[in-house]
Amino acid sequence: MRGLVERQLATLAWSEEARRHPLRAQVMRELIGAGFSAPLGRAVSAALPATHGAPQARAWLRQVLARNLKCATDADNLVERGGTVALVGPTGVGKTTTVAKLAARCVVRFGAQRLALITTDSYRIGAQDQLRIYARILGVPVHAVQDAAGLEQALQSLGDRHLVLVDTVGMGQRDPRMAEQMELLAAPRVGNRPVRRVLLLNAASQIETLEDVVQAYRGDGLAGAIITKLDEARRPGAALDCAMRHHLQLAFVTDGQRVPEDIRLPVAAELVEQALAGAADSPFALADDELFQLPTGAPLPARKAA
């Protein structure tokens, strides 16, 4: 009962604030329309300076979102840094194709002899064959492992490689076998080079699903994230929202099936603009009275919105 009353009071307080400052309601509407969560939308819109007019508010919103979206740079991305990197995520998010794209970038930059591929996917029919086709084109070996001991042995034999990419089995975030997969990746290391996990986020997924995915795969922490399927997403704000709230650095983004073309380094301003553009002509935009009924939601992690 207490929680219900607190949520109602918070909603009423925000509604009154939005009525007194219509631009804040407009910012909130734009964020929700782009796929961002209500808690993030409320935190950002509440920080909008009351002195801003519409053009200033528009520029301010984009600056705030871009500033809170951590992106890898050309000099500091997972291909340049090297090490052992495992791509993790649910079924169908594009792990094997993304491994192939990253492998191609590494071969161009450092040569085939500095790269190795490992697959732990023994569940899907033909999964290893798909990776081997890409590897054969690149002239790179593929090592198939089934348990932690096999992964440890494979990594020991590949200690001189600049980059080792691990293609993991895709599992739903509620699959009971998830614990086994996380355990497999937790222990192996070569010297002081642990297996760094990078989570793939489907830009076309609902924000609730993405939140489940992050909670399931984060474990003791993630080295970053890659947003996939940007070309299929009408409202990619949900993926950006998850990356912001969980402080995940974006390593790359992908926007198609072509290997190796459809992968690029993330640019925060471009991703924010792409997300907000999808809300401009949405047939499902919220009216003011509907906007005021949005639930307060869970609090955001501590971080300044502006």
N, C-alpha and C positions, 0 to 999 in steps of 0.2 A: 504494500500500500504506500509506504514511504517513497519507494522508487518511482511509483506511478505518479505521485504528486510532484516529486522533483522534476520528472520529465515534462509534465504538463506546465509547470511554472517556467521551466527553461524555454519551452516552445512558445509560451505566451510572451515572455520577455524578448525573445528573438523576433517574434512577429511584430511587436510594438516598435522595436528598433528598426526593422525593415520598413515599416510604414512611415516612420519619421525620416528615413534615409532611403528613398526609392532606388538609388543607384546600388546600394548594397543588396537589395532584392534582385536587381538585374544581374549582378555578379553571381549571386547564388544560383539564379535560374540558368545562367550560361554554364556554370560548372556542372550542375546536375544534368543538364542537357548533353554535356560532353562525356558523361559517364563517371565523373568524379563522385565521391561519396558525400553524403549529407554532412558528416562531421568535418571533413576537410573543407567543404564549401562554406559551412558556417564559420569556421575559424578564419578563413581567408576573407570572406565578405565583412566580418566584424572588424577586421583590421584596416579596411579601406578608409583613408583619410576623408573626413567629412567635407573638406574644402575642395575635393576633386570634382571636376565636371566630367561629362561622359567620355570625351576623348582621353582625358588624363586617367580615368578609371580603367579604360580599356588597356592603355599602355601599362599601367601599374599592375594589373592582373597578370599580364603576360610576363612581366619582369619578376614578380613574386614567384610564380610557378616555375619559371626557368631557373631561378636562383635556388630553389629547393629540390631540383632534380639533378642528382649527381651523375655525371657522365664521364666515361673514360676518354682520354685524349689519344692523339695519334702516337705520342711518345710513351704512353703508359696504358697499354691495353693488354689483354691476356696473351695475344700472339707475341707482342714485343717482350713481355716479361718472362714468358716461358714457364717451365715447371710442369707439374702434373695437374691437369684440369679435367674434372668430371662434369659432364652436362647432365643435369637431373631435371625431372619434371614428369607430369602425367602423360599417359598415352596420347599420341596424336598431336603433341605440341611442336614436333619438328626437330627432335634431337639428332637423329641420324643425318638428316639433310644439313643441319647446322654444323655438325662435326665435319662434314665434307667441305662446307664453305670455309670454315676456319682452317682446315687442313690445307686447302688450296692457297689461302693467304700465307700460311707459314712456309709452304714449299716455294712460293714466289720470292718470299723475303729471305729465307735462310737455306733453302735447298731441301730435297727429299730426305737426305741422309740425317738431317737434324730433327726429323719428326717421326713419331710412331703412333699407332692407333691401337686402342684396346676396346673390346666389347664385352660387356657382362650380360648381354641380352641373349639368353638361351630359351626364352619363352615364346617369342613371336616366330612363326614360320617364315623363313627367308630373311630375318632381320640381319643376320651376319652376312648373308650373301649380298645384300644391298650395300653394306659398308665395304665389303671386299671389292665390289665393282668400282666404287669410287677410289679405293686405295690402289687398285691395279692401274687405273688411269694415272694416278699421281706418282706411282712407283714407290709406295710406302707399305711397310708390313703391317698386318693386322694380327693381334694376339687375342684369342678368345679365352676368357677365364670364367670360372663358375663359383669361386669362393674366395675368401680373404687370403688364404695361403697361395692360391694361384695368382691373385692380383699382386701380392707381395713379391712373388718370384718373378713375374713379368716385369715389374717396376725395377727390380734389382738389375735385370739384364738390359734395361733401357736407361740406365743412369746417365749416360753421356748425351742423351738427346736434349735438344733445346726445349722441345714441347712434346708432351705426351697427352693425347686427348682420349678420354674414356667415355665411350658411348654406353649409357646405362639403360636398363630395361625400363620401359614406361609403365608406371603403375598409377592407378587412381589414388588420390590423396587419402582415401578411406580404406584402401586395400590393406588387409592384415599383414601382408608380406612386406610392407613398407619398412618395418623395423629391421628386417634382415638386410634390406638394401642399404639402409643408413649405416648399419654395422659394418658391412663389407667395405664401405668407403672411409670409415672412421680410422681404422688402424694402420693401413699400409702407408709407408713413406720411404723415400730414398734419401738417406742422410738426413738433412734438415729440410727436405722438400716434401711437405705433406700433400695429400690430395686436396686440392681446392675445389669446392663445389660451386657451380654456377647454375642458377635456377632459370629455366625457360618459362616465360609467361606469355600465354596466348592473348594477343591484343583484342581478339574477338570474344573473349569470355566475359561473363558477368562478374561484377566486382565481388559478390559473395563467393563465387567459385574461386577466384584468384586469391581471396583472403584465406580460404581453406587450404589452397595449394601452398601458400607461403608458410602458414602455420605448420603444415605437415612436413615440409621439406627443410625448414630452417635448421632444426637440430641445434648444434652448438654454434651455429652461425654460418652465413653464406659469404663467399668471396664476391658475389655480385649477381647480376641477372642479365638475361638477354630477352628482349621483347620480340616475339615472332608473329608472323601473319598480320603485319600492319596493313598489307594490301587487302585483307579480308574484313578489316574492322571499320565499322561505321562510327563507333564511339570508343576510341583507344584510350580515353581519359582514365578508364578503370585500371589499366595496367600502369599508367603513370602514377596514379593515386597510390597503388600498392608499393611501388618503388619509393615514393616520397615518404610514406608513413613508416615503412620498415627500414628506411635509410639504406636502400640497396643501390649500389653503383651500377649503372647500365654499362655493360661491356660492349655490346653491339645491338643492333636491331636488324630484323630481316623482313623483307617485303615481297617475297615470291619464292618460287621453287627452283629457279635457275641456279646452278652451281658453276662457278663461284660468284656470279654477278650480284645476286639479290641479298647482299649483306653489307652493312655500312656501320661506321662509327656513329654513335648517337650525338646529335646536337640538340641541346635542351630547348633552345628557342624554336627550332623547327618542329620538334615533337609537340611542344605546347601549342603552337599555331595549328598544326595538323589536327590535334585533339579538339580545340575550340571551334575549328572550321566545321566539324561534323555536327555541332549543335545549332549552327545558324539557321538551317532550314529543316530541322527535325519536325516531322508531323506529330511527335509525341511530347512536344514542349509543355511544361507545366504552366498553368495559369496562376495568378497571385494567390488565390484562395487555396489552391492545391499545394502551392509552395509552402504556405504557412503551416500546413498539416504534417510536413515531414517530421519524422521522429528525431529526437535529439541525438540518439545513437551513442556509441561508446566514445570516450574521450580520445583525442589524438595523442600519440607519443609526444613528449615534451620537445618542442622545436618551434622557433619563431616563424610566424607566417610572413613577416615582412622585415 
